[in-house]
């Protein structure tokens, strides 16, 4: 009886009816309600109350407006293992994940660099002097900790140890083949630095300096000492923590 009525009303046999859309009206209502609850939690409780997958889900709200991002978020956390690993994942890999397109891949993969810019901007505006290892560590760690490639950072300071500029002067393996002293010195002289701090990261290793790190540091200190520019520290940032040459008392060649 129902089949006959449906055939007359819609002028099509039930067997040829189109498949239901992925998001029916009832599903939309439930989905919108879930998003609203999650956003209310963000406002009322803050991001610290969120699990890793919920943070990814929240981010995807803004690039995937009409799909259930909860399942996608769970998949990404299971696939990569953690929130940080998802955000550090290569753009080309992310865009291949089910449910992730270019917009979502761009959003997720850009966040670490945005965080670095935010942290650096906040630190620069504070204008606090970097006159001890702790203050120097607090400055460079947010810049280097989220990088997946190895980089060498130069902080140029005035005579009161306030930051004039911060520059990534090299990318790749940190040794004399990739960090060119002439380039480092040029950047410091460009802003008339009175003091400098070096920092680099070991993305997949420990913070303990290698022989190449020690050799490069000694060479740079000697060059800057000859120019009457004081090297205050060389800091290594790694997953297991940070290493400060100044704190460990191994700045040599007139640097410390």
N, C-alpha and C positions, 0 to 999 in steps of 0.2 A: 504493500500500500504506500509506504513512504517513498519507495523508489519511483513509483508512478508519479507521485506529487512532485518530487524533485525534478523529474524529467520534464514535466509540464512547465514548472515555474522557471527553471534555468535553461530549458531547451537543450539540455545536454545529458547524456547518460552518466550516472554516478561513477562508472568505471573510467570515464574520460575527464573527470574533474581535475583541475590542476593541483599539484602538490601544495600543501600549506606553506606559507612563507616561513622563513626561519624564525621570525619574531612576530607571533600573533599578538593581538591587542592585549590579551591577559598577560602574556609574557612581558610585553613592554611595560605594563603597569607595575609588575613585580620587580622588573629590572630597574626602573626609575626609582622605585621606593627604596631598593637596596642601595643605590648610588646616593640617594639623599641621606640615608642613615649613616653611611660611611663618611660623607662630607660633614655631617653634624658631629660625628665622633672626632673628626679632625679639629673642628672648631672648639669643641668642649673639652676634649681630653688631650689633644696634641698628638704629634706624630709618634712620640715614644710609646704610646699605647698600642701601636700597630705591629702586627707580625710582618715579616719580610714580604710575603705574598700580597698582603693587603696594601703595602706601599706601592708595589708594582701595579696592582689593580687600580689604585687611585690615580697613578700617573697615566695609565692607559685610558682613563675616562676622557682625557682631553684630546686623544688622537683617534679613539674608537668610540664614537658617540652612541652607537645603537647596537652594540653587541655585549654579550656577557664576558666581561674582562676577567672575572674571577677564575675561570677555567684556564684562560691564557696565562694569567699570573702564576697559578699553581704549576703549569707546565714549564714555564721559564725557570722558576725556582728549582724544580726537580731536575731540569736539564742542566743548569749551570751550577747549582749547589748553594748559592747564597745571593743576597741582594747585591753585594759589591761585584760578584762575578757576572751577574746579569748586566749591570751598568758598565762593566769593563769589557763586555763582549764586543767583538768586532761588528761593525755595522753590516757588513756583507753576510755574516752568519745570522744576525738577528732578523734581518728582513726575510730570510728563508724559513723562519719558524712559522708554524701554522697559526694563522690569525694575526700575524704581524706584517704590516706593509711598510712602505718607505717612511711614512710619517712617524709611526711608532718607533721604528728603528732609529730614525734621526733623533727623536726625543730622548730615548733611553741612552743612546751612546754619547749624546752631547752633555749629559748631566755632570759627569766627573770634571770636565773642563770648566763648566759653569760654576761648580762648587769651588774650584781653585781660584777662578777670577773673583768670586764673591769674597773668599777668605783673604785673598791678597788685597783687595780693595779695602776691606775692613781694617786690616793690619796697617796699610799705608795711611789711612785716615787717622789712626790712633796716634801716629807720629811718636811712639815711645822709643827711647834709645835702646839699642841692642848691645848692652854693655856687660852681659854675662851669658854663660852657656844656656841657661834656662830660657831667657828671653829670645835668644837666637833660635833655639830648638822650636819654641812655640811659633816663631815666624815661618820657618822653612818647612815644618812638617806638613801643614795643610797644602802647601804648594806641591810637594813631592810625593806624599804618601799614596795618592790615588793614581799615579802615573804607572802605566804598564811598560813603558820604554825607559831606558836609562838616560838620564839627562844631567847636565852639569849647570848649576845655578851660581851666578855671581851677584852678591849684594854689595852695592857701593854705598858707603856711609860718609856722613860729614864728620867734622872734628868733634861733634857731640854724640857720635854713634847713632844718629838718626838716619833712616834709610832714604837715600836719594833716588835710587833706582834698583830694580831687580831684573836680571836678564838671564834667560836660558842661552848659554853661549855654546853649548854642544849637545848633540843627541847621538846616542849610540854607546858603545863600550867606553867607560871612562879610563883612558890611559893616554899616554903621550901621543899616540897616533890619531886620537880623535879630539882631544882638548888642546888647542893651540895657544900657548902662553901669550903670543903676540896679540891674538884676538881678545883674550881675557884682559890684558893690560890696556888695550885700546878702549874697551868699554868703560873701564874705571877712570882713565884719563879724560874721557869724553865728558864726564860729569864732575871732574875735579874732586874725586874721592880722596878723603884723608885716611879712611879705613876700609877694609873689605872683609867679607866673609864668603867662603866657598861652601857649597853644599851639593851633594849628588845623592842619587838613590840606588839601591840594589833591589829591584823589583822582585826577583825570585831568590834572593840570597839573604845572608845575614849582614848585620850592620858592621861587623868587624872589618877594618880596612885591609885591603889586599896589599901585596908588595908594590903593585903598580900605583895604588892610591897613595902610599907613603912616598914613593919616588916623585910622583907628580906634585904632591903637596910641598915637598922640600924644594923642588925647582921653582914653583910659583912664589913661595915665600921669599926665596933668595932674590928673585927678580923684583918683587914689590918692595923688599927691604932696600934695595939699591935706589929705588925711586922715592924713598921716604914715605911709603904708604904701608901702614901696619896691617898685617893679617891677624884678625881677631880670632878666627876659628875656621875649621873645616868640619862640616857635619855630614854624616852619612845616615840616610833614612832607609829603613828596611822593614819587612814585616815583623821582625822580632824586636823592633825598637829603633833607637837612634844612638849614634856614636858621635861624641864631640872630642875633637883633637885637643881643644883647650881644656876641657874638663879632665881629660886623661893626662894632661901635661906633656904632650908630644909635639907641640908646635916648636919647630927648630929654625935654624938659620936666621935668628933675630926676629922671628915673628911673634912670639908670645911673651 
